[in-house]
Amino acid sequence: MSQTPDLKGSSFTLSVLHLSDNEVEKSIQFLKKKVEQAPTFFTSAPVVINIANVAGEVDFSELKKGIKEAGLIPVGITGSKDEHTQSLASQAGFAIMSSSKPPTKASNLVPTKVVRTPIRSGQQVYAKNADLVVLNHVSPGAEVIADGSIHIHGTLRGRAIAGASGSTDAKIICNDLQAELVSIAGNYWLSDQIDSEVWQKKVMLSMSEDMLHYDILTI
């Protein structure tokens, strides 16, 4: 039986680089540093450029070249209502994207995935369409991923990526935060971005106003 291609809408988690000015080289060096810090997470990852806070023209051709050199895949720009700027970005090969899409909520989740053993360096555990509960530690170099929330009853020293399918309602809860990276719906903190106030504390991470937010848990 013959089949024809089909085009359907879908949603994917994309990293967004927010530019503060039109100094392209500064932004590229920032990206290269981030890729070096977490190559497993960032290498070949698609990235969208938010230029809402940029005054003046951006050299989009140079920006696209630099993003590729950093090891990322440039997808498009967002945050511009200026047709001239959008035209320049389009000529350089960027898609023009809208950020007006409402937050994606977790739905159709399947039963929680529970892991009782330690997650060791080099291991990856993924809870597809589910929450993930780890009743042990997550070692450096290990990665836990869930389309829903992640609960870690031990120490988180590796990487935790919740809301992997775009759910902004996802949470990360861990008994001892010492993570290499935490991410919810594509918004992330590397270890050097995590506030020292919450380091080695029992913490809940969540999303608020499109930014990561933390609460120290006292129980």
QUIVENNOR-V418283 format. One record per residue. SS is DSSP state (A for helix, B for strand, O for the rest). PHI is phi in whole degrees, 0 to 359 (999 if undefined). NEAR is the number of other C-alpha atoms within 8 Angstrom. Layout:
# QUIVENNOR-V418283
SS:PHI:NEAR / SS:PHI:NEAR
This chain:
# QUIVENNOR-V418283
O:999:2 / O:284:3 / O:232:4 / O:247:4 / O:299:4 / O:228:4 / O:244:4 / O:233:4 / O:284:4 / O:204:4 / O:226:6 / O:224:6 / O:277:9 / O:237:9 / B:284:10 / B:239:9 / B:266:8 / B:267:9 / O:278:12 / O:262:7 / O:203:8 / O:260:11 / O:277:7 / A:298:10 / A:300:8 / A:298:7 / A:292:9 / A:294:12 / A:296:8 / A:299:8 / A:297:10 / A:300:10 / A:295:8 / A:295:10 / A:295:13 / A:296:7 / A:287:7 / O:217:11 / A:299:9 / A:297:5 / A:280:7 / A:260:11 / O:302:9 / O:65:7 / O:279:11 / B:288:10 / B:223:13 / B:251:13 / B:255:11 / B:264:13 / O:246:12 / O:300:9 / O:260:9 / O:268:9 / O:254:6 / O:94:6 / O:282:6 / O:254:8 / O:279:8 / A:293:9 / A:296:8 / A:291:8 / A:297:12 / A:297:10 / A:299:8 / A:293:10 / A:298:13 / A:294:10 / A:296:7 / O:286:10 / O:99:12 / O:255:13 / B:247:10 / B:290:11 / B:251:9 / B:192:12 / B:240:14 / B:218:13 / O:91:9 / O:243:11 / O:250:5 / O:271:6 / A:297:7 / A:296:6 / A:296:9 / A:297:11 / A:295:8 / A:297:9 / A:294:14 / A:296:10 / A:297:7 / O:277:9 / O:101:7 / O:271:11 / B:283:9 / B:262:10 / O:244:7 / O:254:7 / O:257:6 / O:277:4 / O:297:5 / O:293:4 / O:304:7 / B:280:8 / O:256:8 / O:292:12 / O:214:4 / O:57:5 / O:287:9 / O:266:6 / O:306:6 / O:303:9 / B:270:9 / B:244:8 / B:243:10 / O:265:7 / O:269:8 / O:298:11 / B:265:13 / O:269:10 / O:307:9 / O:92:7 / O:273:9 / B:227:9 / B:240:8 / B:235:8 / B:258:13 / O:283:6 / O:55:10 / O:209:14 / O:281:14 / B:234:16 / B:241:12 / B:248:15 / O:270:12 / O:203:13 / O:266:14 / B:245:17 / O:284:13 / O:303:11 / O:85:11 / O:264:15 / B:219:14 / B:242:11 / B:228:14 / B:213:17 / O:286:17 / O:256:17 / O:269:13 / B:235:17 / B:240:10 / B:241:16 / B:278:11 / B:251:12 / B:268:14 / B:261:16 / O:250:14 / O:265:15 / B:244:15 / B:234:14 / B:235:15 / B:258:16 / O:58:18 / O:296:14 / O:266:9 / O:112:15 / B:288:15 / O:277:13 / O:273:10 / O:294:16 / O:231:14 / B:238:15 / B:238:11 / B:220:14 / B:283:12 / B:208:12 / B:271:14 / O:221:11 / O:285:13 / O:284:11 / B:199:13 / B:233:11 / B:213:11 / B:229:19 / O:52:14 / O:87:12 / B:267:10 / B:223:9 / B:235:10 / B:276:12 / A:304:9 / A:283:5 / A:259:6 / O:279:9 / O:302:6 / O:300:5 / O:298:4 / O:256:11 / O:296:10 / O:64:7 / O:247:10 / O:279:13 / B:223:15 / B:242:12 / B:256:11 / B:211:13 / B:255:13 / B:215:7 / O:54:4 / O:64:6 / B:226:7 / B:291:11 / B:222:8 / B:236:8 / B:228:7 / B:280:9 / O:266:8 / O:253:4 / O:238:2
